[in-house]
Amino acid sequence: MKMHLLNTKECIAPPRNDVQLLKEIIKCVLMNLNNKHLVSSKGLIGIDKPMAHLKSLLSDESEDVRVVGIWGMGGIGKTTLAEEVFHQLQSEYDSYCFLVNIREESAKHGMVFLKEKLVSALLDEDVKVDTANGLPRYVEMRIRRMKVLIVLDDVSDFDQLE
């Protein structure tokens, strides 16, 4: 194993405490690595590989609808991963929407509320929906012509996905 020593004179100012020393070391290491993909926009380390995989699943140039699910136990970073990919890809779409806490919001407000929220965000106007099933014809036609990115966070039931 080859070890590289860092030139501390270039990177690290005299630390006042252990926390500051650690921050300076991290700053120095990142500066020396010069790898923009190592740290996400939120400063998350090690998320680049799962992000690249998720982005590759979404980036196929076909006209097909894509549905990608991320599942796992709570607290492992599913929402964080989805948020990061969403923010990186949203500019490639005509419209986009990230709805959080679907399980909780559907229990509180119902599915019609969530559908109105989603469609209103996609069309950038206030849209009223009468039923949880289906959309008004004019809304459906407008959305069909668009390339959209929709992220639904914390879906616990297939009906919420529908």
Secondary structure, DSSP 8 states (H G I E B T S, - for coil): -------HHHH----SSHHHHHHHHHHHHHHHHT-TTSB-TT--BS-HHHHHHHHHHH---SSS--------STTSSHHHHHHHHHHHHGGGSSEEEEE--HHHHHHHH-HHHHHHHHHHHHHTS----S-SS---HHHHHHHHTS-EEEEE-S--SHHHH-
